[in-house]
Amino acid sequence: MILKRKKRISWFQFPTLLEFSDIQHGVFTRNQGYSSGPFRSMNVSFGVGDRKKHVEKNRRLVSQCMDGAELVFINQVHGAAVLVLQNENKSRFETPPASLTADAIVTDIPNHLLVIQVADCQSVLMFDPVQRVVANVHCGWRGSINDIIGETVGVMKSHFGCQGSDIRSGIGPSLGPCCAEFVNFKKEIPNKFWKHKDRSDRFDFWAISRDQLNVAGVLLKNIFSSNMCTRCRTDHFFSFRGEGTTGRFAVAIGLKNDWHKKEGGSSQNKKCKI
């Protein structure tokens, strides 16, 4: 992962996506926002008990770091529904905030950042540079067993003519195999996923997501997993399992309006060993 900073805000980026100048994306850390207490400090969720004005300010920071792009949120429910943002239905995503229920969103509209809010679940970013389509997936364990990743790739193919072999993907920070413990896995998780379990009751959902992306046609060489565990790294990220009452950090991706122009600005990239 590559760490990027702009003024006081920091976010991580995927090498698989950084090579493309027509998109912008970021896995934002929990630091240097406006929230306090258990939501310290870059919480972007209205649904966790944080003060509204702090969340609004934090969301504005995300937009400012991404060249002022319009943020698009959905009401995440741990399901497998995928929404497509198009010019014809764009107004449905604007008011009220996050009124559309789904756990993945796909678009080919520039200057709109698709934002997922997470605190242990995976965010899975996708980009097809041929058709110029982006997607953002909220993938908890329920999403994994319902293959929301495969559903999202299917929508990219059916709506936009994408080919799996063209898609680049990044699997965001989330519960790692060190901490993804499921004591009731025999009831909750189908046995076809048990090959990704250790000798106890911990699952490697990063590997599950890689498999599902690959089965959907995404080449393994085009998949990058952050391999960053949110529960282990609460210095960077919110973790529901690790902290209980806590915030949600933003993971965003979008097409640029001026993708053909060379990027400017004062942001600096550096490799971060974590």
C-alpha positions as a printed Julia matrix, in Angstrom:
274×3 Matrix{Float64}:
   0.0     0.0     0.0
   1.11    3.53   -0.75
   0.54    6.24    1.87
  -0.5     9.63    0.55
  -0.9    12.88    2.45
  -2.58   16.16    1.68
  -2.21   18.8     4.36
  -3.15   16.94    7.57
  -5.16   14.07    6.03
  -3.64   10.71    5.09
  -4.94    7.8     3.06
  -3.65    4.59    1.51
  -3.73    3.64   -2.17
  -3.39    0.41   -4.13
  -0.47   -0.1    -6.53
  -2.84   -1.89   -8.92
  -4.91    1.29   -9.25
  -2.27    3.99   -8.94
  -0.94    3.39  -12.44
  -4.13    4.84  -13.95
  -4.39    8.63  -14.19
  -8.13    8.67  -14.97
  -9.24    7.57  -11.49
  -8.7     8.62   -7.91
  -9.12    6.44   -4.86
  -8.25    6.27   -1.21
  -8.51    4.2     1.96
  -8.71    6.98    4.52
  -7.24    6.55    7.97
  -9.13    7.43   11.14
  -6.75   10.27   11.96
  -6.85   14.07   11.78
 -10.61   14.5    11.48
 -13.07   16.42   13.67
 -14.74   13.68   15.74
 -13.8    12.9    19.34
 -14.16   10.14   21.9
 -14.66    6.65   20.43
 -15.17    8.24   17.0
 -11.74    9.87   16.99
 -11.44   11.38   14.58
 -12.17   10.85   10.87
 -15.53    9.1    11.24
 -17.75    9.41    8.15
 -20.84    7.55    9.41
 -24.03    9.2    10.65
 -25.23    5.9    12.09
 -22.85    5.28   14.98
 -23.79    8.06   17.43
 -21.28   10.71   16.4
 -22.22   14.4    16.17
 -23.7    15.26   12.78
 -21.62   18.39   12.28
 -18.41   16.43   12.85
 -19.4    13.77   10.31
 -20.28   16.44    7.77
 -16.9    18.11    8.24
 -15.1    14.79    7.92
 -16.94   13.99    4.71
 -15.95   17.36    3.31
 -12.33   16.54    4.06
 -12.64   13.35    2.01
 -14.07   15.31   -0.91
 -11.38   17.99   -0.66
  -8.64   15.38   -0.75
 -10.22   13.94   -3.9
 -10.31   17.23   -5.85
 -13.78   18.22   -4.62
 -15.58   15.26   -6.18
 -19.19   14.62   -5.17
 -19.49   11.85   -2.57
 -21.97    9.03   -3.18
 -23.04    6.92   -0.19
 -25.39    3.95    0.07
 -27.24    2.43    3.01
 -25.13   -0.66    3.71
 -27.02   -3.64    5.12
 -24.65   -6.64    4.72
 -26.61   -7.88    1.72
 -25.7    -8.67   -1.88
 -27.53   -5.93   -3.79
 -25.58   -3.92   -6.37
 -26.67   -0.46   -7.56
 -25.64    1.3   -10.76
 -25.18    5.08  -10.66
 -26.1     6.58  -14.05
 -27.06   10.03  -15.28
 -30.68    8.87  -15.54
 -30.94    7.93  -11.85
 -28.32   10.22  -10.32
 -30.89   12.3    -8.4
 -31.95    9.21   -6.42
 -28.5     9.11   -4.82
 -28.49   12.75   -3.75
 -31.33   13.19   -1.23
 -31.86   12.03    1.42
 -28.31   10.89    2.13
 -27.68    7.16    1.74
 -31.37    6.42    1.23
 -30.71    3.67   -1.33
 -30.04    0.29    0.22
 -27.25   -1.83   -1.25
 -23.74   -3.0    -0.49
 -22.04   -2.3    -3.8
 -22.2     0.51   -6.31
 -20.93    0.79   -9.9
 -20.66    3.81  -12.2
 -19.07    5.27  -15.32
 -19.91    8.89  -14.36
 -16.88   11.12  -13.72
 -16.43   13.34  -10.66
 -18.51   11.09   -8.38
 -16.72    9.29   -5.56
 -18.28    5.98   -4.57
 -17.79    5.72   -0.8
 -18.0     2.65    1.42
 -17.9     2.97    5.23
 -16.11    0.22    7.12
 -14.73   -0.82   10.5
 -13.67   -4.49    9.99
 -15.6    -5.45    6.85
 -13.76   -5.43    3.55
 -13.97   -2.74    0.95
 -13.2    -4.06   -2.52
 -12.37   -1.48   -5.18
 -12.53   -2.27   -8.89
 -11.64   -0.42  -12.07
 -11.97   -1.4   -15.71
  -9.6     0.9   -17.66
 -11.01   -0.25  -21.01
 -14.67    0.64  -20.38
 -13.77    3.24  -17.73
 -16.01    1.82  -15.03
 -15.42    1.86  -11.26
 -17.03   -0.12   -8.45
 -16.89   -0.14   -4.66
 -18.05   -3.12   -2.61
 -18.88   -3.41    1.09
 -18.09   -7.03    1.88
 -18.56   -8.47    5.35
 -18.76  -12.19    6.01
 -22.4   -12.25    4.92
 -21.44  -10.52    1.7
 -18.7   -13.07    1.18
 -20.93  -16.1     1.56
 -23.43  -14.48   -0.83
 -20.63  -13.63   -3.3
 -21.36   -9.93   -3.56
 -17.99   -9.6    -5.3
 -19.1   -11.93   -8.09
 -22.43  -10.12   -8.28
 -20.64   -6.79   -8.72
 -18.37   -8.08  -11.47
 -21.49   -9.51  -13.12
 -23.14   -6.08  -13.11
 -20.01   -4.52  -14.59
 -20.16   -7.07  -17.39
 -23.91   -6.89  -18.08
 -24.36   -3.1   -17.82
 -21.08   -1.85  -19.23
 -19.58   -4.66  -21.27
 -16.61   -5.12  -18.97
 -14.32   -8.12  -19.25
 -13.06   -9.7   -16.05
  -9.53   -9.87  -17.41
  -9.48   -6.06  -17.78
 -10.51   -5.32  -14.18
  -8.01   -4.19  -11.55
  -8.95   -4.64   -7.91
  -7.84   -3.8    -4.39
  -8.97   -5.51   -1.18
  -8.98   -2.99    1.65
  -7.97   -3.17    5.31
 -10.32   -5.41    7.3
 -10.29   -8.27    9.79
  -7.32  -10.44    8.93
  -6.94  -14.2     9.37
  -5.32  -13.37   12.71
  -8.55  -11.9    14.09
 -11.51  -13.1    11.96
 -12.78  -15.51   14.59
 -16.16  -17.2    14.09
 -17.03  -19.46   17.01
 -20.35  -20.38   15.36
 -18.87  -20.96   11.91
 -20.58  -24.33   11.5
 -23.95  -22.52   11.57
 -22.94  -19.28    9.87
 -20.43  -20.15    7.17
 -21.02  -22.81    4.46
 -18.44  -25.57    4.49
 -17.16  -24.71    1.01
 -15.36  -21.81    2.72
 -13.8   -23.93    5.45
 -10.65  -24.5     3.4
  -9.8   -20.91    4.33
 -10.05  -21.65    8.08
  -7.12  -22.36   10.38
  -7.09  -25.22   12.87
  -9.24  -23.17   15.2
 -12.1   -20.93   14.05
 -10.35  -18.08   12.24
 -11.01  -17.46    8.56
  -8.93  -15.81    5.85
 -11.53  -13.65    4.12
  -8.81  -11.92    2.11
  -8.15  -15.26    0.41
 -11.88  -15.83   -0.05
 -12.22  -12.48   -1.81
  -9.22  -13.19   -4.04
 -10.81  -16.5    -5.02
 -14.17  -14.86   -5.77
 -12.56  -12.14   -7.87
 -10.58  -14.75   -9.78
 -13.62  -16.97  -10.36
 -15.41  -13.88  -11.73
 -12.62  -13.46  -14.27
 -10.24  -11.01  -12.58
  -6.64  -12.09  -13.09
  -4.68  -12.84   -9.92
  -1.92  -10.48  -11.05
  -4.5    -7.66  -11.1
  -5.64   -8.21   -7.5
  -3.87   -6.47   -4.63
  -4.76   -7.22   -1.02
  -3.73   -4.67    1.59
  -3.19   -7.45    4.15
  -3.78   -4.88    6.87
  -5.9    -6.05    9.8
  -8.17   -3.36   11.23
  -8.31   -4.95   14.67
  -4.52   -5.06   14.88
  -4.07   -1.54   13.52
  -6.51    0.67   15.42
  -3.86    3.38   15.19
  -4.88    3.69   11.54
  -8.4     2.28   11.32
 -11.65    1.86   13.24
 -12.41   -1.7    14.39
 -15.82   -2.75   15.66
 -14.47   -6.03   17.01
 -11.55   -4.35   18.65
 -13.32   -1.29   20.05
 -17.08   -1.84   20.14
 -18.53    1.64   19.86
 -16.42    3.29   17.2
 -16.49    5.15   13.9
 -16.3     4.1    10.27
 -13.49    5.05    7.92
 -14.04    5.96    4.29
 -12.9     4.0     1.25
 -13.54    5.82   -2.01
 -13.03    5.48   -5.75
 -14.13    7.61   -8.69
 -13.42    8.64  -12.26
 -11.79   11.99  -12.82
 -13.26   14.72  -14.98
  -9.84   15.74  -16.25
  -8.38   12.25  -16.49
  -6.37   13.15  -19.59
  -4.47   15.87  -17.74
  -1.43   15.3   -15.67
  -2.08   15.32  -11.92
  -0.81   18.28   -9.95
  -0.98   19.44   -6.36
   1.32   19.13   -3.39
   0.42   15.62   -2.24
   3.37   13.31   -1.71
   3.47    9.53   -2.11
   5.67    7.28   -0.07
   5.81    3.56    0.47
   4.6     2.52    3.88
   5.78   -0.75    5.38
   3.0    -2.12    7.58
